[in-house]
Amino acid sequence: MSNDIAQSTTASTKTFVTALVLNGIIVSAEITVFTIARRYFRFIYEPRSLSVLESKRQPPLSPRLFGWVLDVWNADYRKIKHINGLDSYFFIRFLRMMVRVMLPIWLLSWILLLPLDAIASTAPSHTGLDKFIFGNIGVTEQTRYAGHLIATWIFTVWIWWNIKLEMDHYILVRQEYLVSPAHTSTVQACSILITGIPHEYLSEPALTRLFGQLPGGVHKVWLNRNLGDIPNLFDRRLLACNMLEAAETSLLKKAIKRHKKQQKKVTGAEIKEKSSADAQPGSDTEAAPKTHIEELVPREKWPSHRLPLFSWMPFSLPFLGTKVDTIEWASNLVHEYNTELIQKRQVLATDIARTEAAEAHVTQRTHTIGAGIFNIAVPAVQVTLPFVGAHTTHDYEDQTYPPMNGAFILFNKQIAAHMAAHILTHHKPYQMSNALKYVEVAPDDVIWENLTLSGYERRVRLAISWAATIGIIIVWAIPVAFVGFISNIHALCSTYHWLAWVCKAPGVIISFVQGFASTVLLLLLFMLVPIIMRMLGRFEGIPQKKGVELSLMDRYFMFQVINGFLVITFSSGLIASLPFLVNNPSSVPSLLAQNLPKSSTFFLTFILLQGLSGMGGGFLQIVPLVLYYVKIILLGSTPRSVFGIKYEPRTADWGTLFPVMTQLVVITFGYSIISPIINGLAFAAFLFFYFLYKYLFTWVNDQPKSSDTGGLFFPKAIQHIFVGLYVQQLCLCALFFLAENSHKKPSAVPEGALLIVLIVCTAFFHNLIRNSYGPLVKNLPLTLADGPLHDDVGEKHDVPTTADQAPQLDPKSIGDIKDVKQDDEESSPRPDAADSSAHKHAASHPSKPGPHASSNSPFTEALEDDDAPADFTHPAAAKEQRIIWLPKDQLGLVHEIERGLDSLGIRHSTEGAVLDNDGHVDVTMTAPESLEVDEERLEERLDV
């Protein structure tokens, strides 16, 4: 049996070496290909250097073969806050902190702990890597545990100091961001979303009066309404626009290709005559263009599709259902939806006006003032006093689109928004409570379907959502435990004879399965989990996309720690102990103390895979490179799809990216004393990741401003570090108490007791950090309401002052606050004459300033015009039909299509899109509706 154990431990060394060699080969190949390919595929490897927007453009990487290495090394990570926001900056800062933390831990652990574990140990059957683990200390060398205890205390205090340093820096940078002129002059800084509004306050004037008592008063209120079928109509119109755009472009491509074939068949004279006729498509506006396109493509060859058999079916079936002309069908549908939406928006505008009129009637209460006890003949005077007398509730049953229990409130001062979010607003439970208020709200970030949930419904959904999350963790533990078994399969085949055939396989194959295949299988098992958990976050009723990501970070980290660390640790360590436990069940404590550390081999290979292959794959970006050409060939059918494929920015999903890194922290801290070799690998991994993401967030990624939380993911990552400390200390404490000497007596009780003291100290420090910095993370201190922090503080902590953090903007030049772009496929252009009335009312009229309203609000002039786009109005209640974007062709065939669209009043454009003679679409600018918004903003800035 001892021979089986020896073989198992030797296999762990082969497993590690195999994983090291394999990952080294992979990362070398990836970096080599990246170094060569990056100069030829700049739109993949440095798209920000090619940006048409000067504000987003970055200096290109060096054209020299290895010049990129110095460029990435010399890049200033602090500039990332200007390039991609604070979330990106603090992610890089977190990686930088871990590099700083792991450097001395790596050096000290290898100098102190590796000799203690390996030299002159009497532990039996430990060879290779297993000589450098906690379990290698023999029963006669138990006093060596004092060195592990001292190292644990030193490492923990060092981590405490770094946490304190980083939280000081975080609070300073975040507060400077909150009070910077570039941020305070935006809608996001001064707005708040309130849900759970009681019936009596469901009107714009009522909310304006209630919150108008705060400093600066209320500037504008957007009341959420039950829009009925308007969102459904809006979505169906968007789908019809997509089908129409694709069908029209497909028709143009088919006509161009048929024209090219015809040219090859005609004589030179006919070609010349044909070209002359094609060059003047507008000479006979009634017949020539139409005849030409129909001659090229007969009507029966035009794009067509089948309708679903039943109206409730979401899709059609092949060869079943009515076959219709796609262009004609989609055009009529868009026209029908346009007309219907205009009518419904007019009804919505009427309901809004009736709500305001009803509120004005309710608040007018008459009271009489007489002469009183002096009996003086003074005539009675009738006055109107607000909020005096019985409060009558509104009756909205007669409205088609009644108000719901949520509203967006824009204040004139940023401090008022933060005060509104934290004061006790209502005297009843679940009515406008602080848990139902959200600050720093951007229109692009709103999940509109979650705004109508009541407080009770949110809590029920919260319970269901977390119950489902726990269920996923439990269910996934089964296949994850199987991966743990595979990671120590040599021990299994040594114990059970029916698996003996596995041990007969070549050693390289077994090492490959244990070291590389098991870690890849674990990553594949984890790929589906974030998708499900993100859906659970939306189901919970969280009204902001960034809130869903913050919730996902907690859920996914819990999943990673339990299934990606604890289950693997115990399943792999238990398998390592099976060969001897089967025949010696009485020696469970000592065997677990020796063999649980052996599960570190799996995590050594896991960190190798993440640090080497993960880093190389991040640079190579093989998936975006392949998908680019696949999408261009298969999906690049319209100008919009081509623009999305070529120029759509790549972003990071913080809800999954942060937990992946903090899981590495937990694994590293958990094994930093038990298996010190992991410290050097973790240091290298975090260093590689630091350079990788510094490159990505400087030259590749473009995070949308609306999704930036101002760094709220970073404090959660700090809390995850404490989880790693607790895991390390609890595991080590258990190993100390399980340790036995040659007489089968506990031999490390003092070390275990002192480690309990350390756990208590860690919990105290953890609580101190939470209580000290927790209130400062989300809230804006009153001392910062009047201006930025002192410059000397920023210089002391190497943080740019407010003047450096963002360009100084004149408040009068802020035009973006009124044109916040919706994160949908449609944007918010200026409404046409037919829909302007409904658009204005749907946007909710600007409410009158509160009693403390300031005329010096930085965006008073920007929003005082009622013709401004609807910032916090549901897109379905205000946005126009998305422009049908078609490419220009050399034959002028698109003009006929445009005439057909004009006859139905369908908006269209050919700006910036071309179709060549081979039928390939290309674009030279962004979508035309986005251009309209940019032009409006420019005009507004010039007008001011």
N, C-alpha and C positions, 0 to 999 in steps of 0.2 A: 504493500500500500504506500509506503514511503517513497518507493520508486515512482509511483503514479504521480504523487505530489511533486516530485522533482521534475518530472516531465511537464507537468502543468505549469510550473513556474518558469521553466525554460521556454515553454511555448509563449508565455507572456512577453518575454524579451524578444523573441522572434516576431511576435505580433507588432511590437512597438517599432522594431527596426524596419519591418516591411512597410508599415504605415509611413514611417519617416522617409524612406526611399521613394515610395510611390507618390507621396504628396510633394516631395522635392522635385521629382520629374515633372509632375503636373504643373506646379507653379513656375518652373523654369520654362516650360513650353508656353504657358499663358503669357508670361512677361515678355518672352521673345516675340511672340506674335503681336502683342500689343505695341511693342517698341517699333516694329516694322509697319504695322497697319495704321497706326494713329495718324501718320502724315498723309495717308491717302483717304481716310474716312473721318475727316474733321467734324462732320455733322454728327458723328456718333461719339467721338472721343473728346471733343472740345466745342460743343455747340454754342456755348456762351461767348466764345471768341468770334462767332459769326453772326451774333444777334444784330438785327436791324435797329434795335433800340439801344441808344448810346448808354442809357442808365443801367442796362443789363450786360453790356458788352465787357468782356475781360481781355486782357492782353493775351495773344496766342502763345501756345507752348513753343519752345525752341524748335526750329526745323532740324537741328542736328539730331543724329540718331539717338544718342543718350542724353540729349540736352534736357529732356523732360524731368530727369531725376533731380537735377539742380533746381529746376523751376519749382517743382513740388516741395523740395527741401527748403528753399528760400521763401516760399509763399507765406505771408503773414496770416496766421489763423484768425487774428482779431478782426480782419476785414470781412470775414464771413458774416458777421452780424449785419453789415451793410448790404452784402450780396444776397444772402438767403434768409435773413431774419435771426431772431434770438434762439429759436428752437435748434437750428442747425449749429449756431455758435456754441450753445451749451452742450450739444452732443459731442462736438469736437473737444470742448473743454473737459467733458467727462472722460473721454479717451486719454487726453493729456494728463489728467489727474491720475488715472490708473497706471499710466507709464511711470509717473513720478512715484506712486505708491509702491509699485512692484520692483523698481530698481534696487533699493536697499534690501527689500525682503528677499529678492533673488540672491543677492550677493551674500547676505548674512546667513541665509538658510543653507546655502551650498557650502559655506565655510564652516558653519557650526553643526548643522543637523546631519548632513551626509556622512561625515566621519563618525558621529555618534551612532548612527544607524548601522553602518557597514563594517567598521573596523573591529576585529577580534570579537565578533558576535558568536555565541554558541547556539543560535537558533538553527534547528535542523532543516535541511532540504531547501534552503533559500539560495538561489543563484540569480545571476543577471540583475535585472532591474529590481527584483524583490529583495535584494540586499540593501536597497536604499529606502525602505519604507519603515514606518513605525513598528510594524509587526516583526521586524527582523531582530529586535532586541531580545536576547535570550533571558531565561528565567534567572540567571545569575548576574545579569547586568541591569537590574531594575533601577539602580540609582541614576542611570543615564536619563531617566524620564524628567529629572530636574532641568536638564538642558532644554527639553521640549517646552516645559512650563515657562521658563524664562523667555524663550523665543516668542511664545504666544503672547506674553505680557508686552514685550517690546513691540511686536508687530501691531498689536491692538492699539496701543497708545499712539503709535505712528499713524495709523489709519484715523484715529480720532482727530489728531491735529490737522490732517489733510481735509477731513470733512468740515471742520470748523473754518478753515481757510477758504474752502470753496463756497461755503454757504455765505460767508461775508462778501465774497466777490459777487456771488449770484444776486444777493439782495441789492447791492449797490448798482449793478448793471441793469437789473430789472427796473428799479425805481427811476434811474436816469432815462430809461426807455419810456416809462409811463408818463413822465413829465416833459419829455422832449417836445419841442414845437411841432415837429413832423408828425407826432402821434396825437397830441392833444387837440389838434385841429381837424381830426378825422371824425367821422360818424361813429366809428367803432369805439373810440375812447370815451365818448360822452353819451352813449346809448345803453339801455338796459332792456332786457326781455323779462316780463313779468307774466307768470301763469297763475292759475288758481284765483282769478279775479272774481269776486262775488257779483251777483246780478245787479246790485244797485250802483256799481261803479263801471258798468259796461257801456261807457260812452267816452268820447274824446274829451269833452268839456269837464266831465266828472274827474277823470284821471288828471287832467291839467290842473284843476283846483287842488286836488289832494296832494300831488307832488310839487305843485308850484310853491309850496312853503319852504322848499329846500333852496339853498343858495343859488342865485342865478335864475331860478325858475325853469319851467318847461318850455322848450322851443316847439316841439311837435310831437304828436301822438299818432301812432298807427294801430288801430284796433283790429285784431284778427276776427274774421267772420267765417261762418259756415258757408262756404262757397258752393255747396251742393255739387252739381255736375260740371261746374266751370273748369276745375282742374282736369277732369276727364276729357272735356272738349279740347282743352288746351293741349293735352298730351296726344290726343288723336290727330289734331291739326299738325302737330310737329311730326308725327309718324307719316301723315299724308305728304307733308313737305319733303321728307326724306325720300319717299317713294317717287314723288314727282321729279325731284332733282336727279335721282339715279336713272329714271326712265328717259328723261329728256337728254341727259348726257349719253346714255347708251344709244339712243336714236342718232345723235350727232356722230358718234363713233362709227356706227354701222353705215351711215351715209357717206362719211369720208372714205371708208375702206372700199365701199362699192364704187365710188367715184374714181378712186385710184385704179381699180381693176378695169373700169371702162376706158380710162385714158390709155392703158396699155394695148387696147384693141383697136382704137381708132387711128386714122392716118395723121400725119403731121399737120395737115391743113385743118382737119377737124379739131385737133387739139388746140390749135391757135384760135379757131372760132369759138370753141367751148370756153376757153380761158377768157376770151373777150367778154362773153356773156356772163361768166361767173364773176368777173371783176366789177360788174355793175348790178349788184343784186337789188338796188333800190330804184332802178330805172323803170320797172313795171311793178309797182308795189302791190298790185292786186293779184297778179297771176304768176309772174316769173318765179319768185322765191318758192311759193307753195307748190307749183308744178314741178319745180326742180327737186325738192326734197321727196315728194311723192313718187317722182320718176325713179329716184335713186333707191328709195325704200318703199315698196308698196304697203298699203295700209295693213294688209294681213300679216306683214313682217314686223310691224311695230311692236314694242314691248307690251306684253300682256301677262296676266296672272289670273288665277282662279280665286273666287271668293269662298269663304268658309261655308259649309253646308248650313250651319245655323249661326245666328247672330252672336250667340254666347261663346262660340268656339274662338280661341285666340289665334288659330292658324288654319290654313286650308289644307286639304288632302290632295295628293296627286291624282289627276284624272277625274276628280270629283268636284262638283260645284260649277257655278256659272263662270265662263271665261270672259274677261272684260279687257278692253284697251286700258293699259295702266295710266297712260298720259291723260286720256279723257276722264277716266274715273277719278284719278287723284286731283286733277285740276278742279273738277266740279266739287269734290269733297272739300278742298281747301277754301274755295269760294263760299261754300255752304257754311263751313265752320267760322269763317271770317264774319259773315253776316250774323250768325247766331251768337257769337261771342260779343259783338257790338251791342246787340239787343240785351243780352244778359248783363253786360256791364252798365248799361243805362239803368236797368232795374236796380243793380247794386248801388249806383250813385244815388238813386232815389231813396233807397233804404238808409244810406249814410246820412242824407239830409234829414230824413224823418227822425233818426236817432238823435241828432243834434237839436232838432226842434222839440222833441219829447223831453230831453234833458233840460232845455231852457224853461219849459213849462213846469217841470217838477220843482225846480229850485227857486221859483218865484213864490214866496210866501209872504202874506200881508200881515202886518202887525200894527196896532194902534198905540200911539203915545199920547197920553192925556196930561192934564194939569196935576192930577194926583191929590195929595193931602192938603195942598194950599187952597184948593177950591177957587183957582183963578180961571177966569174965562179965557182959556187958551184953546183955539180950535184944534181938533184932532188932526194929526199929521200921519199919513200913511207912508211907510217906508218899506223897502225890501231888504231883508237881512239874509245873507247866505248861511246855510247850515243851521237855521233856527226853525224849530217846529218839526212835526212828524215827517220823516223821510219816506216818500212814496217811491216804490220800485217801478221800474219801467216794464212795459208790456211789449215784447217783441214778437208775439205770436203771429201778428199780421204781416211780418216782414218775410220776404223770400229768402234773404240772406242775413239772418240775425247775427248779432255779435256773439263771439265765443269767449272763453275765459282767459284770453291772453292778449297782450299788447306790447308793442315796442314804444319806448319813451325816449326821446332825444332831449337832453338837457343842454342848457346854455353853458354850464360849467362841468368839467370832468369830475370834480369832487362831489358834485350833487349826485351823479350816477352811482358813485361808490357808496355814498351815504344812503341812497335809496335802497341799495342792495342789502344793507346790513341793519337798517332800523326795523323795529317792530311795526309793521304797517297796519295790520288788522287785529281786531279783538277776538276773532274766532279761529279755531284750529284749521290748518290746511287752507287758509285764505290769504293769498299773497305772502306766504311765509318765506323766510330767507332761503330755504331749500328750493323754492320755486322761482328764484330770481337769478338772472344771469347777466353779468357785466361783460364788456368787451365783445359785443355782438356785431358781427359783420353780416350783411345781407347774403353774401355768397355762402356763408357758413351755416345757414339756417336749414333745419330739416322741417319743412313746412307741415308735413302730415302729423308731426308730434306736438304741434302747438295747441291742439284742441283737447288734450287729455286733462282730466281733473286730477286733483291731488290724490284722491283715493285710488283712482285707476293707475296712476303712476306707481304707487306703492305695491299694488297687486302685481303689476308687471315686473317691478323690481324683484319681488320674491320669486316669481316664476323664472325670470332671467337668470338669477343666481343659482336657483335650484338646478336649472338646465346646465349651467356652467360646472357645478359640482358633479353632476351626472356624467358630463363629458370627461372630466378628469378621472373619474372612477372607471368608466368604460375603457378609456385609452390606456389605463394601467396594465391591462392584459397583454396587448401586443407589445407594449414597451418592456414589460417583464420578459417577454419572449426574446426581445433584442438583447436584454441583459444576459439571458442564458446563452445566446449565440456568441456574445463577447467573451465567454469562458467555455466554449464548446469542448475544448480539450479535456477539461475536468469532467465534463459529463460523459464523454466517451470512455474515460478511464474508470468511471464508476459503474456504468450500466453496460453490460456486455452486448445488449441488442443494438448499442450505438458504436460498437467496436469498429465497424467498417469505416466510421468517420476518421478514426485515428490512423487508419491505414492509408489515408490520402496523403499526397506529398505535403511536406511541412509548409511550403510556400503557399499552397492553397488554403490550408488551415489558418495560417497567419493572415492571409488576405481576408478571409471570412471574418475572423475575430477582430482585426484591426481596422479595415477599410469598409467592408461591406456592411458591418453592423452599424457603423456611424452613419453611413449613407442611408440605410434603412430607417434609422431613427429620424433623420432629417425629413425623409419622405413622409413618415407618419405624422410629423408635426405640420406639414404644409397646409392641410385642410382645416386645422383647428382655428387659426386666426379668422378665416372666412366665416365660420359658424359663430364665433364669439363676437365678431363685428356686427353680425345680424342680430344677435341677442342684445347688443348695446342699443341698436336702433329700436328693437322691439320694446325695450325698457321704457322708452319715451323720452330719451335724452334729446333736447331740441337743437343741439349744435353738433356739427360733424367733428369739431375738435374735442367736444365732450365725449363722443363715442370713442375716439382714439385714446383719450385719457382713461376711460373705463376699460378699453381693450388692453391697455398696458398693464393694469392690475390683474385682469383675468388671465392674460397670457403668461405673465410672470408666475402667477400661482401654478398654472399648468406646467410651466417649464421646470420649476423647482421640485414639484412633487413627482412628475413623470420623467422629466429629463435629468433629474439628479438623484432623488431619494429612492425611487423604484429601481433605477439602474444600479445604484450603489448596493442596495440590499440583495437584489436578485443576483447580481454578478458576484458579490462577496459570499453569498450563501452557496452558490454553485462551486466557488473555489474551495469551500469547506466540506462539500459533500463527500469527497473520497475518504476522508477520515471520520466524519460524523456518522457515517453508516455503521461503522463498527465500534465507535467510541462515543456514544451519545452523552455520557457523563462529562465529557470535556468540552461542552458547548461554550462556556464563557471564554476559556483560554484560546480556543480555536477561532472564535469570532474576533477576538482581539488581534489575532495574528493574520487572519485571512480577509477580514473586511477591508483593510488597506489595499489588498491586492486588486480590488475593483478599480483602483486608480489607473490601471493600465488602459482601460477603456477610455477614461477621460483624458489621458495623455494623448491617445490617438484622436480623440474628439477635438481637442484644442489644436492639434496639428492640422486636422482637416479644415477647421475654421480659420486658423491663422495663416496657413500657407495657401491651400487651394482656394479658400474663401477670398483671401486678399488678391490672389492672381486672377480669379474669376471676376472680381470687382473691377480690376483694371481692364481686363480683356472685353468684358461686356458682350460675350458671344451671343447671348439671347437677343438683346436689342439689335445687334448687327444682323443676325439671321432674320429676325422678324421684320426688320426694315424692308429687306428685299422680298420676303414672302408677302408682306402686306401690300407693297407697291405693285406686285404682279397680280395678286388675287383680289385685293380690296381697294386698290387705288383707282376707283372707277369715276369718282366725282372730284371736282376741285376741293370740296370740303374734306373728303377723306384723304386726299393727297396732302393737303396742308396739315391735317392731324398727324399723319404718318411722318412727315418730314420735320415739322416744327413744333409739335406738341411737346412741352417740356417734361422732363422726367422728374419725379418727386420721390421723396422718402415717406414711408408709412411709419410714423413714430410709434404707433401702438404696437408694432411688431419689432421694429429695429432696436428700440431701447431694451425690451426684455431679452432679446438675443444676447446683447452685450452684458446685461446685468446677470444673466444666467452664467456666463463665463466667469463673472466676478464671484458668484456663489460657489461654483465648482472650484475655482482657484483657492478661495479662502478656506473652503471645506477640506481641501487636501494640502494646504500650504505647509502644515506641520506633519501630517500623516505621510505624505509623499512629496518631499521638497523639490524633486525634479520638476514638478509641475510649475514651480515659480518661474524658472527660466523660460519655459515654453510660453507661459502666460505673458511675461514681459515682452517677449518677441511678438506674440499675437496682438497685444494692444498697441505696440509700436507700429506694426504693419497696418493695423486698422486706422490708426491716427493719420498716417500718410495717405492711405487710400481715401478716407472720407474728406480729408483736407483737399485732395485733388477733385473729388466728385462735387463737393459743395462750392468749389471755386470755378471749375470749368464746365461742369456737366449739368448738375441739378438746378432747377428753378422752382423753389417753393412758393406757392401762392401766398400773398400777404394775408388773405382772409383766413387761412388755416393756421396762421402763426399764433401761438398762445402766449408769446412773450417769455418762453422758457419754462412753462409749467411742468414739463416732463422731467426736468432736471431734479427738483426736490423729490419726486417719486423715485428716481434712480438712486438718490442718496438713501432713501428708506430701504431700497433693495440691498444696498451695501450692508446695512445693519442685519438684514436677513442672513447674508453670508457670514457675518461675524457670529451670529447666534448658532448657525449650523456648525461652524468650525468649533466653537467652544463646547457645544452640547455633545458633538461626536467625540471630541477629545476627552471630555469629562467622562463619558461612558467608557471609553477605552482605558482610561486611568483606573476606574473602579473595577473593570473587568480583568485587569492585569493581575497575574498570580506568579508567585515565586516558585522555587523548586519544591516547596512543602505544600503547594496548592493553597496558599494563604494569600489574601489581598496584599499587594506590595506597593501600590501607588495611591493609597488613600489620602495622604497629605497633599499630593499634587492635585487630586480630584477636588479636595476641599478648597484649595487656593483657586482652582479654576471656577468653582461656584462663586467665589468672591468676585472674580473677574466678570462673570456673567451678570452679577448684580450691578457692578460698576458700569458695564456696557449698557444695561437697561436704564440706569440713572442718566448716563450721558445721552442716550437716545431720547429719553423723555425731555431732557434739557434742550436738546436741539429742536425738537418739535414745538415745545412751548415758547422758545425764544424766537424762532424764525417762522413758525407756522402762520401767525397772524400777519406777517409782513409779506407772505408769498402772493396772496391774491388782493389784499386790501391796499388802498392808497392812503398813506398816512396824511393826516391833516397838515403836518408841518411841511409837506411837499406841495401842497395845493397852490402856494403862491409863487413857486418857481423851481428851477432845477437845483440839484445838489451843488455844493461848493466844488470849485475846480480842483482845489488842492487835494480833496478826498479822492477824486477820480485819478489824479496823477499818482497818488500814493499807491493805489492798487492797480496801476497800469491799465486803467479803464479810460477810454476816451471820454472827454467831457461831453456835455450835451451838444455843444457846438460841433464836436467832431462826430458824434454818433449819427447824426442825420443832417442833411442840408437845411440851413435856416430858411424857412418859408415865411413870406409875408402872409398874414392871415387872410388878406383880401385876395391873394392869388390862389387860394385853395379852391380848386374847382372840382376835385375828385370827390368831395364829400357829398355832392348832389348827384353824382353819376356812378355810384358804386355798381360795378358790373355784376350781373347775375351769373352764377356758375352753372348755368344751364346751356343747352345748345343755342338758345336765343339770347340776345342782349336787349338793351332798353333804348331803342331809338326814339326820336321825337315823334309823338303820335300824329297821324294825319288828321285832316279836318273832320272826317266822318267819325273818328273815334276819340277826338280830343276831349269832348265833354265827359264821356265815361272814364277816360284815363285820368282826368283831373280829380274826379270824385273818388275813384278807386284808390288814388294815392292818399286820400284823406287830407282835407284842407288843413293848412297850418293852424294849429291851435294858438289861441292868444297867449302871450307870455304871462307867466305867473306873477304874483305880487312882487317878487324880487327879480324879475327878468332884467337881464343886463343888455344894454344896447351895444356893448362892446364885445359880444360873443364873436369868436373867431370865424364862425360860419353863419352869422345872422344874414349877411348879404347873400351868401351862397344859397341859402334855402328860403329866403323870403319870397322868391318868385314861385307862384303856385304852378307854373308850367314846368317845374323841374321834374325829372323822372322819379318814379315811385321807388324810393330806396328800400323801405321795409314793407312794401305791399307785395302780397303773393304774386309771383310772376304771371299766373293765369288771370289775374284781375287787371293787369295793366299792359303787359308786353304785347307788342305787335307781332304779326305773322313774320316768321323768319324768312329772310330774303332767299329766293331760289337762286343759287349761285351756279351759273352756267359758263362754260368756256367759249371763248371766241374761236371761230374757225375761219380759214382762208376763203372758203366759198361763200361766207355770209349766211349760211343756213340758220344760224342762231337767231337772225332777225325775224324769221317767220315764227319761231317758237315764242319770241318776245311779244309779237303782236297777239298771239293767242292768249298769253298770260295777261297782257294789258286789257284784253276784252273782258276778262273776268275779275279785274282789279287785284291781281296777284302780284305782290312785290317781287322784283327780280333784279339781277345785276350780272354783268360779265366782266367787271373790273378785276384785273389781276389774275385772270385765268385764261389759258390758251390751250388749243387742241391742235397738235401738229398733223402732218399728212399721214402719219402712221397710226393715228388714233390714240396717241398718248397725251394724257392731261398733265399740265404743269401749272404751278401758281407762283406769283411773284409778290404776293402780299397776303395779309390776313383776311378773314372773312369780311364781306362788305358791311355787315351790321356792326361789327366791331369798329370798323373805320368810321362809321357814322357817329358812334359814341365818342371816339377820339376827336373828331372834328367839332362836335358840340362842346366838348370840354375846352378845346383851344379857343373857340369863339367866346365862351364864357370868360376865360381868363383875359382875353384881349378886351372884352367889354368892360371888365372891372378895371 
